[in-house]
């Protein structure tokens, strides 16, 4: 059972549909209690970091997500959901994240052209990981974001993407994984990434 966390601020329906298409057993978790029957979690997200974290707090998900992730339940953060995994973000103020991975979220430099980063770009693999099985170096995926992650530990970076700067676009440590692009909108490659997460047995 994979729980797709519904905190009122995520693009969960497209992620849910993609996982169901792949044959996964999926639950939309509308309360922290729903995580009790899950074996894995998916944390989607769109919008602003501060508002999203506030919604996670208000719905009571923050501590249960932290507890389950630290106990070894696999979690996949998607787009803003990946950014939540880190310690802080400076998007419209300073906001605390889930603190599951060291690092911060910050905006692309003012000199970066065409922010937000919208459209297809490449994943440059930095190290092998089951999440990236059969994903060749240079694979294209679909992105929509103005902020990016600066991991505190380079060893947590699984893939990078070039958008004026070379930033971390896939991260992972133990059972905690994050991907900045939208796999549910990235056609065959995105479905393969989601399938890898479904099949992964840490």
GROMACS elastic network, one bead per residue, 0.5 to 0.9 nm:
[ bonds ]
;  ai    aj funct       b0    kb
    1    24     6  0.73737   500
    1    25     6  0.50098   500
    1    26     6  0.55791   500
    1    27     6  0.68601   500
    1    37     6  0.71473   500
    1    39     6  0.54662   500
    1    40     6  0.66997   500
    1    41     6  0.87527   500
    2    19     6  0.87195   500
    2    24     6  0.73967   500
    2    25     6  0.62496   500
    2    27     6  0.60821   500
    2    28     6  0.84720   500
    2    35     6  0.88849   500
    2    37     6  0.88161   500
    2    38     6  0.55663   500
    2    39     6  0.59995   500
    2    41     6  0.55817   500
    2    42     6  0.71402   500
    2   198     6  0.79129   500
    3     6     6  0.89579   500
    3    25     6  0.88217   500
    3    26     6  0.59361   500
    3    28     6  0.57162   500
    3    29     6  0.56114   500
    3    34     6  0.76329   500
    3    35     6  0.64926   500
    3    37     6  0.83828   500
    3    38     6  0.57281   500
    3    39     6  0.77527   500
    3    40     6  0.62332   500
    3    42     6  0.61345   500
    3    43     6  0.85712   500
    4    12     6  0.67527   500
    4    13     6  0.89893   500
    4    15     6  0.78732   500
    4    16     6  0.67770   500
    4    26     6  0.71200   500
    4    27     6  0.61397   500
    4    29     6  0.57677   500
    4    30     6  0.87215   500
    4    40     6  0.87484   500
    4    41     6  0.59712   500
    4    43     6  0.62258   500
    4    44     6  0.74892   500
    5    10     6  0.81894   500
    5    12     6  0.74954   500
    5    27     6  0.84689   500
    5    28     6  0.60533   500
    5    30     6  0.66201   500
    5    31     6  0.82452   500
    5    32     6  0.87232   500
    5    35     6  0.85399   500
    5    41     6  0.71111   500
    5    42     6  0.62708   500
    5    43     6  0.55274   500
    5    44     6  0.71762   500
    5    61     6  0.84476   500
    6     9     6  0.73863   500
    6    10     6  0.67136   500
    6    11     6  0.88575   500
    6    12     6  0.67936   500
    6    28     6  0.62906   500
    6    29     6  0.55809   500
    6    30     6  0.50894   500
    6    31     6  0.77844   500
    6    43     6  0.81930   500
    6    44     6  0.83253   500
    6    56     6  0.88841   500
    6    59     6  0.89077   500
    7    10     6  0.68428   500
    7    29     6  0.84024   500
    7    30     6  0.67573   500
    7    31     6  0.81877   500
    7    52     6  0.81796   500
    7    55     6  0.60222   500
    7    56     6  0.56950   500
    7    57     6  0.89005   500
    7    58     6  0.84073   500
    7    59     6  0.60971   500
    7    60     6  0.88068   500
    7    61     6  0.77334   500
    8    11     6  0.89685   500
    8    30     6  0.87025   500
    8    52     6  0.85154   500
    8    55     6  0.68687   500
    8    56     6  0.83756   500
    8    59     6  0.84731   500
    9    12     6  0.85409   500
    9    44     6  0.85410   500
    9    45     6  0.64553   500
    9    46     6  0.67473   500
    9    47     6  0.75043   500
    9    51     6  0.82976   500
    9    52     6  0.61112   500
    9    55     6  0.69903   500
    9    56     6  0.85813   500
   10    13     6  0.84578   500
   10    43     6  0.80087   500
   10    44     6  0.52831   500
   10    46     6  0.54821   500
   10    47     6  0.80801   500
   10    52     6  0.81463   500
   10    80     6  0.85795   500
   10    81     6  0.82658   500
   11    14     6  0.64508   500
   11    15     6  0.70530   500
   11    44     6  0.60734   500
   11    45     6  0.58585   500
   11    46     6  0.62984   500
   12    15     6  0.51691   500
   12    16     6  0.59128   500
   12    17     6  0.85367   500
   12    28     6  0.81420   500
   12    42     6  0.89850   500
   12    43     6  0.83161   500
   12    44     6  0.59962   500
   12    45     6  0.76874   500
   13    17     6  0.60789   500
   13    18     6  0.85687   500
   13    28     6  0.88596   500
   14    17     6  0.51016   500
   14    18     6  0.61600   500
   14    19     6  0.86831   500
   14   184     6  0.63950   500
   14   185     6  0.82340   500
   15    18     6  0.51339   500
   15    19     6  0.62693   500
   15    20     6  0.86247   500
   15    42     6  0.86245   500
   15    44     6  0.76333   500
   15   182     6  0.88361   500
   15   183     6  0.81956   500
   15   184     6  0.55997   500
   15   185     6  0.88265   500
   16    19     6  0.52653   500
   16    20     6  0.61845   500
   16    21     6  0.85731   500
   16    26     6  0.69330   500
   16    27     6  0.81619   500
   16    28     6  0.75797   500
   16   184     6  0.89048   500
   17    20     6  0.50725   500
   17    21     6  0.60379   500
   17    22     6  0.86762   500
   17   184     6  0.85264   500
   18    21     6  0.50172   500
   18    22     6  0.64217   500
   18    23     6  0.89187   500
   18   183     6  0.89114   500
   18   184     6  0.59910   500
   18   191     6  0.71267   500
   18   194     6  0.79864   500
   19    22     6  0.51098   500
   19    23     6  0.65974   500
   19    24     6  0.55350   500
   19    25     6  0.78482   500
   19    26     6  0.70290   500
   19   184     6  0.85757   500
   19   191     6  0.82510   500
   19   194     6  0.69909   500
   19   195     6  0.76827   500
   19   198     6  0.80155   500
   20    23     6  0.50334   500
   20    24     6  0.52218   500
   20    25     6  0.67299   500
   20    26     6  0.66152   500
   21    24     6  0.74556   500
   22   191     6  0.77394   500
   22   194     6  0.82231   500
   22   195     6  0.66064   500
   22   198     6  0.85302   500
   23    26     6  0.88864   500
   24   195     6  0.85620   500
   24   198     6  0.67872   500
   26    38     6  0.87762   500
   27    34     6  0.80699   500
   27    38     6  0.79550   500
   28    34     6  0.81863   500
   29    32     6  0.70874   500
   29    33     6  0.80511   500
   29    34     6  0.51814   500
   29    35     6  0.66006   500
   30    33     6  0.83893   500
   30    34     6  0.68679   500
   30    59     6  0.83409   500
   31    34     6  0.55868   500
   31    35     6  0.77036   500
   31    59     6  0.70044   500
   31    60     6  0.74003   500
   31    61     6  0.72581   500
   32    35     6  0.56440   500
   32    36     6  0.77756   500
   32    59     6  0.79143   500
   32    60     6  0.64268   500
   32    61     6  0.54442   500
   32    62     6  0.87897   500
   32    63     6  0.89893   500
   32    64     6  0.63275   500
   32    65     6  0.81245   500
   33    36     6  0.56840   500
   33    37     6  0.82192   500
   33    64     6  0.86394   500
   34    37     6  0.61652   500
   34    38     6  0.73068   500
   35    38     6  0.51544   500
   35    39     6  0.81838   500
   35    40     6  0.85378   500
   35    41     6  0.78140   500
   35    64     6  0.79312   500
   35    65     6  0.83452   500
   35    68     6  0.83595   500
   36    39     6  0.83542   500
   38    41     6  0.71350   500
   38    73     6  0.86794   500
   39    73     6  0.64008   500
   39    74     6  0.74462   500
   40    73     6  0.56954   500
   40    75     6  0.59108   500
   40    76     6  0.82376   500
   40   197     6  0.89515   500
   40   198     6  0.83722   500
   41    65     6  0.84333   500
   41    69     6  0.86263   500
   41    73     6  0.73690   500
   41    74     6  0.62635   500
   41    76     6  0.63495   500
   41    77     6  0.84941   500
   42    74     6  0.85132   500
   42    75     6  0.56216   500
   42    77     6  0.59585   500
   42    78     6  0.75292   500
   42    81     6  0.83837   500
   43    75     6  0.72015   500
   43    76     6  0.60555   500
   43    78     6  0.61765   500
   43    79     6  0.89776   500
   43    80     6  0.86234   500
   43    81     6  0.51553   500
   43    82     6  0.76333   500
   43    84     6  0.87651   500
   44    76     6  0.82199   500
   44    77     6  0.59231   500
   44    79     6  0.67486   500
   44    80     6  0.68061   500
   44    82     6  0.78576   500
   45    48     6  0.88598   500
   45    49     6  0.88395   500
   45    52     6  0.74925   500
   45    77     6  0.79906   500
   45    78     6  0.63967   500
   45    79     6  0.59896   500
   45    82     6  0.80906   500
   45    83     6  0.89257   500
   45    84     6  0.87455   500
   46    49     6  0.84399   500
   46    52     6  0.79939   500
   46    78     6  0.88930   500
   46    79     6  0.69283   500
   46    80     6  0.55343   500
   46    81     6  0.77361   500
   46   144     6  0.89220   500
   46   145     6  0.87320   500
   47    51     6  0.77064   500
   47    52     6  0.71268   500
   47    80     6  0.72519   500
   47   145     6  0.88675   500
   48    51     6  0.55701   500
   48    52     6  0.61230   500
   48    53     6  0.87022   500
   48    80     6  0.78262   500
   48    91     6  0.72255   500
   48    92     6  0.82855   500
   49    52     6  0.51663   500
   49    53     6  0.61393   500
   49    54     6  0.85467   500
   49    80     6  0.68830   500
   49    81     6  0.89371   500
   49    83     6  0.77419   500
   49    84     6  0.72741   500
   49    89     6  0.70263   500
   49    90     6  0.86634   500
   49    91     6  0.64839   500
   49    92     6  0.84648   500
   49    95     6  0.75008   500
   49    97     6  0.83081   500
   50    53     6  0.52727   500
   50    54     6  0.61283   500
   50    55     6  0.86416   500
   50    89     6  0.80097   500
   50    90     6  0.89732   500
   50    91     6  0.72349   500
   50    92     6  0.76320   500
   50    93     6  0.80492   500
   50    94     6  0.80808   500
   50    95     6  0.58131   500
   50    96     6  0.80591   500
   50    97     6  0.86542   500
   51    54     6  0.50465   500
   51    55     6  0.62345   500
   51    56     6  0.87366   500
   52    55     6  0.50541   500
   52    56     6  0.62995   500
   52    57     6  0.87105   500
   52    80     6  0.83588   500
   52    81     6  0.88894   500
   52    84     6  0.84925   500
   53    57     6  0.62039   500
   53    58     6  0.85594   500
   53    62     6  0.81983   500
   53    84     6  0.73301   500
   53    95     6  0.81189   500
   53    96     6  0.78653   500
   53    97     6  0.68512   500
   53    98     6  0.83869   500
   54    57     6  0.50921   500
   54    58     6  0.60860   500
   54    59     6  0.85805   500
   55    58     6  0.50132   500
   55    59     6  0.60751   500
   55    60     6  0.85080   500
   55    61     6  0.87659   500
   56    59     6  0.52773   500
   56    60     6  0.62288   500
   56    61     6  0.53286   500
   56    62     6  0.58005   500
   57    60     6  0.50856   500
   57    61     6  0.60941   500
   57    62     6  0.55947   500
   57    63     6  0.83797   500
   58    61     6  0.78095   500
   58    62     6  0.88139   500
   59    62     6  0.82121   500
   60    63     6  0.72007   500
   60    64     6  0.76506   500
   61    64     6  0.54589   500
   61    65     6  0.59374   500
   61    66     6  0.85195   500
   62    65     6  0.53838   500
   62    66     6  0.62481   500
   62    67     6  0.86381   500
   62    98     6  0.69155   500
   63    66     6  0.50362   500
   63    67     6  0.59639   500
   63    68     6  0.85173   500
   63    98     6  0.84975   500
   64    67     6  0.50156   500
   64    68     6  0.59837   500
   64    69     6  0.83522   500
   65    68     6  0.52925   500
   65    69     6  0.59364   500
   65    70     6  0.83880   500
   65    75     6  0.86256   500
   65    98     6  0.82823   500
   66    69     6  0.52574   500
   66    70     6  0.59969   500
   66    71     6  0.84427   500
   66    98     6  0.67370   500
   66    99     6  0.81587   500
   66   100     6  0.69997   500
   67    70     6  0.52957   500
   67    71     6  0.61223   500
   67    72     6  0.88417   500
   67    73     6  0.89811   500
   68    71     6  0.50221   500
   68    72     6  0.64902   500
   68    73     6  0.55020   500
   68    74     6  0.84240   500
   68    75     6  0.88202   500
   69    72     6  0.52323   500
   69    74     6  0.64172   500
   69    75     6  0.64964   500
   69   100     6  0.78158   500
   69   175     6  0.72732   500
   69   176     6  0.68365   500
   70    73     6  0.72868   500
   70   100     6  0.76826   500
   70   175     6  0.85478   500
   70   176     6  0.85953   500
   72    75     6  0.87887   500
   72   174     6  0.78588   500
   72   175     6  0.59963   500
   72   176     6  0.82558   500
   72   202     6  0.87791   500
   73   175     6  0.65218   500
   73   176     6  0.81549   500
   74   174     6  0.83382   500
   74   176     6  0.58573   500
   74   177     6  0.75669   500
   74   197     6  0.86600   500
   74   200     6  0.88926   500
   74   201     6  0.88562   500
   74   202     6  0.78695   500
   75   175     6  0.64664   500
   75   176     6  0.52217   500
   75   177     6  0.59851   500
   75   178     6  0.80019   500
   76    81     6  0.79411   500
   76    82     6  0.73495   500
   76   175     6  0.85523   500
   76   176     6  0.65288   500
   76   178     6  0.52926   500
   76   179     6  0.74974   500
   76   197     6  0.78145   500
   77    80     6  0.74243   500
   77    83     6  0.75114   500
   77    84     6  0.75893   500
   77    85     6  0.70993   500
   77   176     6  0.82186   500
   77   177     6  0.62725   500
   77   179     6  0.62548   500
   77   180     6  0.81334   500
   78    83     6  0.81316   500
   78   177     6  0.88595   500
   78   178     6  0.59360   500
   78   179     6  0.51640   500
   78   180     6  0.58972   500
   78   181     6  0.69528   500
   78   182     6  0.65049   500
   78   183     6  0.79202   500
   79    82     6  0.52857   500
   79    83     6  0.68039   500
   79   143     6  0.80745   500
   79   144     6  0.78892   500
   79   145     6  0.76422   500
   79   178     6  0.77581   500
   79   179     6  0.60832   500
   79   181     6  0.56248   500
   79   182     6  0.62885   500
   80    84     6  0.63450   500
   80   145     6  0.81934   500
   80   147     6  0.89288   500
   80   179     6  0.89981   500
   80   180     6  0.72171   500
   81    84     6  0.51598   500
   81    85     6  0.69324   500
   81   178     6  0.74253   500
   81   179     6  0.83100   500
   81   180     6  0.82334   500
   82    85     6  0.55107   500
   82    86     6  0.77439   500
   82   149     6  0.85402   500
   82   170     6  0.85230   500
   82   171     6  0.82435   500
   82   177     6  0.75677   500
   82   179     6  0.57944   500
   82   180     6  0.61743   500
   83    86     6  0.58322   500
   83    87     6  0.87597   500
   83    88     6  0.86682   500
   83    89     6  0.79815   500
   83    97     6  0.76882   500
   83   104     6  0.80948   500
   83   105     6  0.64357   500
   83   147     6  0.87040   500
   83   148     6  0.75400   500
   83   149     6  0.64550   500
   83   178     6  0.77647   500
   83   179     6  0.88061   500
   83   180     6  0.78125   500
   84    87     6  0.76797   500
   84    88     6  0.81291   500
   84    89     6  0.84417   500
   84    96     6  0.83918   500
   84    98     6  0.57217   500
   84    99     6  0.78223   500
   84   100     6  0.85978   500
   84   105     6  0.87013   500
   85    97     6  0.62309   500
   85    98     6  0.51587   500
   85    99     6  0.58685   500
   85   100     6  0.52736   500
   85   101     6  0.58869   500
   85   102     6  0.85123   500
   85   176     6  0.82177   500
   85   177     6  0.85278   500
   85   178     6  0.75870   500
   86    89     6  0.80508   500
   86    96     6  0.82208   500
   86    97     6  0.55112   500
   86    98     6  0.60048   500
   86   100     6  0.58945   500
   86   102     6  0.56879   500
   86   103     6  0.55045   500
   86   104     6  0.59248   500
   86   105     6  0.73733   500
   86   149     6  0.79942   500
   86   151     6  0.77606   500
   87    95     6  0.84875   500
   87    96     6  0.57834   500
   87    98     6  0.61548   500
   87   100     6  0.71980   500
   87   101     6  0.67245   500
   87   102     6  0.58710   500
   87   103     6  0.57113   500
   87   104     6  0.57412   500
   87   105     6  0.81505   500
   88    94     6  0.68462   500
   88    95     6  0.55019   500
   88    97     6  0.51600   500
   88    98     6  0.83034   500
   88    99     6  0.76166   500
   88   102     6  0.88632   500
   88   103     6  0.70889   500
   88   105     6  0.61870   500
   88   106     6  0.87959   500
   89    92     6  0.85806   500
   89    93     6  0.77803   500
   89    94     6  0.57040   500
   89    95     6  0.52714   500
   89    96     6  0.65697   500
   89    97     6  0.71045   500
   89   104     6  0.55466   500
   89   106     6  0.59992   500
   89   107     6  0.89645   500
   89   147     6  0.88236   500
   89   149     6  0.86629   500
   90    93     6  0.52145   500
   90    95     6  0.64792   500
   90   104     6  0.79385   500
   90   105     6  0.64023   500
   90   106     6  0.55620   500
   90   107     6  0.76022   500
   91    94     6  0.66593   500
   91    95     6  0.76030   500
   91   105     6  0.76241   500
   91   106     6  0.65988   500
   91   107     6  0.70307   500
   91   147     6  0.75274   500
   92    95     6  0.85445   500
   96    99     6  0.76149   500
   97   100     6  0.82716   500
   97   104     6  0.87196   500
   98   101     6  0.80836   500
   99   102     6  0.65518   500
   99   103     6  0.83493   500
  100   176     6  0.75956   500
  101   151     6  0.75670   500
  101   152     6  0.78273   500
  101   153     6  0.85218   500
  101   156     6  0.83346   500
  101   172     6  0.85321   500
  101   173     6  0.77578   500
  101   176     6  0.80415   500
  102   150     6  0.88532   500
  102   151     6  0.60219   500
  102   153     6  0.67574   500
  103   149     6  0.71496   500
  103   150     6  0.55800   500
  103   153     6  0.74506   500
  104   148     6  0.84931   500
  104   149     6  0.58269   500
  104   150     6  0.53719   500
  104   151     6  0.64175   500
  104   152     6  0.74804   500
  105   147     6  0.64477   500
  105   148     6  0.55087   500
  105   150     6  0.60788   500
  105   151     6  0.83699   500
  106   109     6  0.88207   500
  106   146     6  0.86362   500
  106   147     6  0.52825   500
  106   148     6  0.56349   500
  106   149     6  0.64279   500
  106   150     6  0.74010   500
  107   110     6  0.82989   500
  107   146     6  0.59969   500
  107   148     6  0.61784   500
  107   149     6  0.87086   500
  108   111     6  0.81289   500
  108   112     6  0.63644   500
  108   115     6  0.73671   500
  108   116     6  0.84005   500
  108   117     6  0.89683   500
  108   146     6  0.62770   500
  108   147     6  0.57659   500
  108   148     6  0.67687   500
  108   163     6  0.88300   500
  108   164     6  0.87172   500
  108   165     6  0.80875   500
  109   112     6  0.53573   500
  109   113     6  0.88731   500
  109   164     6  0.88765   500
  109   165     6  0.85964   500
  110   113     6  0.78691   500
  110   115     6  0.84985   500
  111   164     6  0.85854   500
  112   115     6  0.66670   500
  112   163     6  0.76766   500
  112   164     6  0.57874   500
  112   165     6  0.78853   500
  113   116     6  0.85738   500
  113   117     6  0.87811   500
  113   163     6  0.85338   500
  113   164     6  0.74441   500
  114   117     6  0.65264   500
  114   118     6  0.82940   500
  115   118     6  0.77446   500
  115   145     6  0.79282   500
  115   146     6  0.58886   500
  116   144     6  0.67909   500
  116   145     6  0.54122   500
  116   147     6  0.80881   500
  117   143     6  0.64991   500
  117   144     6  0.55151   500
  117   145     6  0.53044   500
  117   146     6  0.59377   500
  117   147     6  0.87293   500
  117   163     6  0.74761   500
  118   121     6  0.88269   500
  118   142     6  0.74992   500
  118   143     6  0.53299   500
  118   145     6  0.66642   500
  118   146     6  0.86455   500
  119   141     6  0.80626   500
  119   142     6  0.53245   500
  119   143     6  0.53170   500
  119   144     6  0.66428   500
  120   140     6  0.59595   500
  120   141     6  0.53283   500
  120   143     6  0.61906   500
  120   186     6  0.83498   500
  121   138     6  0.85588   500
  121   139     6  0.79851   500
  121   140     6  0.51157   500
  121   141     6  0.56287   500
  121   142     6  0.64929   500
  121   143     6  0.71276   500
  121   161     6  0.70706   500
  121   162     6  0.77203   500
  121   163     6  0.82305   500
  121   181     6  0.89578   500
  122   137     6  0.80971   500
  122   138     6  0.50184   500
  122   139     6  0.52448   500
  122   141     6  0.61937   500
  122   142     6  0.87328   500
  122   160     6  0.81928   500
  122   161     6  0.58318   500
  122   162     6  0.74112   500
  123   135     6  0.87703   500
  123   136     6  0.84532   500
  123   137     6  0.63857   500
  123   138     6  0.51696   500
  123   139     6  0.53736   500
  123   140     6  0.62327   500
  123   141     6  0.71085   500
  123   159     6  0.59078   500
  123   160     6  0.58190   500
  123   161     6  0.53571   500
  123   162     6  0.84265   500
  123   169     6  0.72273   500
  123   170     6  0.81558   500
  124   136     6  0.84180   500
  124   137     6  0.51112   500
  124   138     6  0.51811   500
  124   139     6  0.74168   500
  124   158     6  0.85945   500
  124   159     6  0.52241   500
  124   160     6  0.51008   500
  124   161     6  0.60459   500
  124   162     6  0.84776   500
  124   169     6  0.87652   500
  125   128     6  0.72515   500
  125   132     6  0.82707   500
  125   135     6  0.85472   500
  125   136     6  0.77102   500
  125   137     6  0.52443   500
  125   138     6  0.74956   500
  125   139     6  0.89691   500
  125   157     6  0.89454   500
  125   158     6  0.61387   500
  125   160     6  0.65754   500
  125   161     6  0.89863   500
  125   170     6  0.86622   500
  126   137     6  0.86853   500
  126   157     6  0.68543   500
  126   158     6  0.51286   500
  126   160     6  0.69856   500
  127   155     6  0.88505   500
  127   157     6  0.78067   500
  127   158     6  0.53540   500
  127   159     6  0.71719   500
  128   131     6  0.84679   500
  128   132     6  0.68338   500
  128   133     6  0.77168   500
  128   158     6  0.71282   500
  129   132     6  0.54649   500
  129   133     6  0.67104   500
  129   158     6  0.72245   500
  129   172     6  0.85064   500
  130   133     6  0.51553   500
  130   134     6  0.89936   500
  130   193     6  0.89995   500
  130   196     6  0.64916   500
  130   197     6  0.77270   500
  130   200     6  0.67043   500
  131   135     6  0.86752   500
  131   177     6  0.83464   500
  131   192     6  0.87277   500
  131   193     6  0.58611   500
  131   194     6  0.78327   500
  131   195     6  0.84357   500
  131   196     6  0.51365   500
  131   197     6  0.57081   500
  131   200     6  0.74512   500
  132   135     6  0.51849   500
  132   136     6  0.81347   500
  132   158     6  0.84978   500
  132   192     6  0.82393   500
  132   193     6  0.61603   500
  132   196     6  0.70997   500
  132   197     6  0.89689   500
  133   136     6  0.82663   500
  133   192     6  0.80479   500
  133   193     6  0.75687   500
  133   196     6  0.66850   500
  134   189     6  0.87106   500
  134   192     6  0.76650   500
  134   193     6  0.86227   500
  134   196     6  0.89945   500
  135   138     6  0.84928   500
  135   139     6  0.65285   500
  135   189     6  0.67990   500
  135   192     6  0.76433   500
  135   193     6  0.76130   500
  136   139     6  0.56775   500
  137   159     6  0.88015   500
  139   189     6  0.73707   500
  140   186     6  0.77271   500
  140   189     6  0.76345   500
  141   181     6  0.62964   500
  141   182     6  0.72526   500
  141   183     6  0.70498   500
  141   185     6  0.79384   500
  141   187     6  0.80181   500
  141   189     6  0.71489   500
  141   190     6  0.69026   500
  142   181     6  0.55045   500
  142   182     6  0.57273   500
  142   183     6  0.72633   500
  142   184     6  0.89353   500
  142   185     6  0.63012   500
  142   186     6  0.52430   500
  142   187     6  0.87527   500
  142   190     6  0.85883   500
  143   180     6  0.70727   500
  143   182     6  0.60936   500
  143   185     6  0.87905   500
  143   186     6  0.86703   500
  144   180     6  0.84652   500
  144   181     6  0.70544   500
  144   182     6  0.78285   500
  145   148     6  0.75204   500
  145   180     6  0.82031   500
  145   181     6  0.85345   500
  148   167     6  0.70097   500
  148   168     6  0.74763   500
  148   169     6  0.79623   500
  148   180     6  0.79604   500
  149   167     6  0.71731   500
  149   168     6  0.62616   500
  149   169     6  0.77871   500
  149   180     6  0.86844   500
  150   153     6  0.87750   500
  150   154     6  0.89758   500
  150   167     6  0.73249   500
  150   168     6  0.68845   500
  151   154     6  0.64400   500
  151   155     6  0.88252   500
  151   156     6  0.70154   500
  151   157     6  0.73739   500
  151   168     6  0.74850   500
  151   171     6  0.83106   500
  152   155     6  0.89355   500
  152   156     6  0.82248   500
  153   156     6  0.56593   500
  153   157     6  0.77492   500
  154   157     6  0.56224   500
  155   158     6  0.78244   500
  155   171     6  0.88338   500
  155   172     6  0.85377   500
  155   173     6  0.82585   500
  156   170     6  0.86265   500
  156   171     6  0.53899   500
  156   172     6  0.51651   500
  156   173     6  0.56891   500
  157   160     6  0.73162   500
  157   168     6  0.59758   500
  157   169     6  0.77658   500
  157   170     6  0.62379   500
  157   172     6  0.65291   500
  157   173     6  0.86829   500
  158   168     6  0.76405   500
  158   169     6  0.77637   500
  158   170     6  0.52079   500
  158   171     6  0.50279   500
  158   172     6  0.64666   500
  159   167     6  0.85740   500
  159   168     6  0.60894   500
  159   169     6  0.56387   500
  159   171     6  0.69077   500
  159   179     6  0.89468   500
  160   166     6  0.63151   500
  160   167     6  0.53367   500
  160   170     6  0.66819   500
  160   171     6  0.89569   500
  161   165     6  0.81159   500
  161   166     6  0.55927   500
  161   167     6  0.55370   500
  161   168     6  0.64882   500
  161   169     6  0.58525   500
  161   170     6  0.88262   500
  162   165     6  0.56070   500
  162   167     6  0.64618   500
  163   166     6  0.63454   500
  163   167     6  0.76249   500
  168   171     6  0.68971   500
  168   179     6  0.88743   500
  168   180     6  0.81557   500
  169   178     6  0.80362   500
  169   179     6  0.58075   500
  169   180     6  0.50055   500
  169   181     6  0.70806   500
  170   177     6  0.76012   500
  170   178     6  0.56544   500
  170   180     6  0.62733   500
  170   181     6  0.83071   500
  171   176     6  0.82224   500
  171   177     6  0.56836   500
  171   178     6  0.51071   500
  171   179     6  0.64592   500
  171   180     6  0.87037   500
  172   175     6  0.73057   500
  172   176     6  0.55290   500
  172   178     6  0.62747   500
  172   179     6  0.88201   500
  173   176     6  0.53385   500
  173   177     6  0.65805   500
  174   177     6  0.80098   500
  174   202     6  0.79769   500
  175   202     6  0.68452   500
  179   182     6  0.75616   500
  179   183     6  0.81116   500
  180   183     6  0.88648   500
  181   184     6  0.89293   500
  181   185     6  0.85052   500
  181   186     6  0.79946   500
  181   190     6  0.87695   500
  182   185     6  0.54023   500
  182   186     6  0.62531   500
  182   190     6  0.72894   500
  183   187     6  0.73775   500
  183   188     6  0.88631   500
  183   189     6  0.73521   500
  183   191     6  0.62882   500
  183   192     6  0.84085   500
  183   193     6  0.67768   500
  183   194     6  0.68633   500
  184   187     6  0.70301   500
  184   190     6  0.57936   500
  184   191     6  0.64679   500
  184   194     6  0.78681   500
  185   190     6  0.67723   500
  185   191     6  0.85122   500
  186   189     6  0.60476   500
  186   191     6  0.72234   500
  187   190     6  0.54000   500
  187   191     6  0.62503   500
  187   192     6  0.87069   500
  188   191     6  0.52094   500
  188   192     6  0.62046   500
  188   193     6  0.87969   500
  189   192     6  0.50504   500
  189   193     6  0.63698   500
  189   194     6  0.88131   500
  190   193     6  0.51085   500
  190   194     6  0.63594   500
  190   195     6  0.85616   500
  191   194     6  0.50801   500
  191   195     6  0.60112   500
  191   196     6  0.85087   500
  192   196     6  0.60680   500
  192   197     6  0.86666   500
  193   196     6  0.50464   500
  193   197     6  0.64365   500
  193   198     6  0.87589   500
  194   197     6  0.50880   500
  194   198     6  0.62399   500
  194   199     6  0.86942   500
  195   199     6  0.61199   500
  195   200     6  0.83845   500
  196   199     6  0.51924   500
  196   200     6  0.58346   500
  197   200     6  0.51100   500
  197   201     6  0.85144   500
  198   201     6  0.84884   500
